[in-house]
Amino acid sequence: MRSSLLALWGLVLLVSSLSGRLDLLLRGIFHPLVGLSGAVLLVLAALQLPAELGAGRRPPTPKSWWITGLVALLVLVIAPNPSFSDLAANRPAELGEEAELSFLLPPAQRSLTDWVRLLRSQPDPSLYAGDPVRISGFVWPQPGEAPQLARLLVRCCLADATPVGLPVRWPAGQVPQADQWLAVQGRMAVEEHNGQSRSVVVAQRLTPIARPSRPLEP
Amino acid sequence: MERLATAWAIFQGLLLEALPFLLIGVAIASLARWIAPGGGWLRRLPHHPVLGPLTGAALGFALPACECGNVPVARRLLAGGAPLGTALGFLFAAPVLNPIVLASTWAAFPNQPWLLAARPGGALLLSLLLASVLRLLPEAHLLEPALLEERRLNQPLAEVGLLERRSGLVGAATPTAPAPPPRLPLQDVLQHGSREFLDLAALLVLGCAIAATVQTLLPRSWLLAVGGAPTLSVLSLMLLAVVVSVCSSVDAFLALGFAAQVTPGALLAFLVLGPVVDLKLLGLFRVLFQPRAIALTAAAASVAVLVLGQWVNLLLL
């Protein structure tokens, strides 16, 4: 039983690593460690299996091992499918970066996260009015106002995911559903919000897209 | 249903990130068992109430892992008969006093040199305090029964009464220089390490399940809403550290996300308390301590970190 459980956990780690599941759960820096640990557990299981099979009387398997074996099977079978807007709704939107950017891409090449970082470092909305915008993200509902387009930043794993979002002026009659992934083309504009000017993306074209294979950003 | 799916994903994220570190910790503990089977060197570590925990904390530099990996190594130290203070010092300080954690703190806060000194300093103070508090409990009330039994076998008779041991010889002549026990066969070491890994994985699953559930139900924005108030900000960041349960090697990057919104004392409280007490760890601690000792650890660490956070706010605000 011991070898089988080790092999099962090894399989969980290895399959998670090879199937791309980790892209949805962990920051990339940890992926090789998870895969390597899975391989080590499989080797450990293989090394111990002959001796375990050859042993006459085996000690009883603790109940906790059975339960975790079941959990490992569930992890293997049920892939994670979090609601990004649900994750974002539970967390404050903070970027936490230094207010300086090392380089700046042309407007049409900036990702949503690039735009948010830029707006944090140089928050004068008039600088960007009229700039072309091509971004993608998920729809993040906002209480009392139009939903934003957002991404999740992750420093370790999904547990510390932090949302960053851009206000969007959606085309009339086309307010999208929460959690939907969209590619948005439009222009940056300035609007008044709570007595202050802020940048807003005026969406001209919305294209529903599938969730990217690597939806989390560092 | 959406909430459940999100909690399941957070659970998987926490578990898959922590399991490799757990494996590293078990590997180091097993290697120590194989290289020095009798653990004679463990018993020669200092017993002094201050030097012991300090030595334990310094051992953290040999284990570049987070708090999950520390638990099996601390268990090995305790089982091998190491002085209690040394093992506790290692358990509580090593998750911060190790090269990876110090480097990540430096990488996250290069412009806050006070934090680079205060974090390891705070961790060291906290480990000294927790070691002193937990030493007040008799070992029989402190340590988990199976661990206590293994520890008794490895402690010199001068420290343990015969009635406290469950095995051994009464009336046998004491050899003047006991021969060191033979090195265990590799298969035995692998077997023991595997059992330990599976036992700890079970507790890790429990801790991750609790952490994922609480995280999904408790909006993090509530915890950060009181950022500017000195005492409330320290308390809220302490609670956040306990709930989020991320590993100490990356928690500085997480702290970076809200560093500008909270008081310096709250920031330090988050970085010092998280590696010692969090929901994920409370499960793992069950292989070391009895429930009363876990509660005492959590309470003492919380009070100490609150006071530390307040002092820092008093100095820096």
Interface residues (C-beta under 8 A of the other chain):
Chain A: R2 S3 L5 L6 W9 V12 L13 S16 R21 L22 L24 L25 L26 R27 F30 L33 V34 L36 S37 V40 L41 L44 L47 Q48 A51 P62 S64 W65 I67 T68 V71 V75 I78 P80 N81 P82 S83 D86 L87 A89 N90 R91 P92 E94 L95 G96 E97 E98 L153 R155 C156 C157 L158 A159 D160 T162
Chain B: E2 R3 A5 T6 W8 A9 I10 Q12 G13 L14 L15 L16 E17 L19 P20 L23 N111 Q187 L190 Q191 G193 S194 R195 F197 L198 D199 A201 A202 L203 V205 A211 A212 Q215 T216 L218 P219 R220 S221 L224 V244 S245 V246 C247 V250 D251 F253 L254 L256 G257 F258 A259 A260 Q261
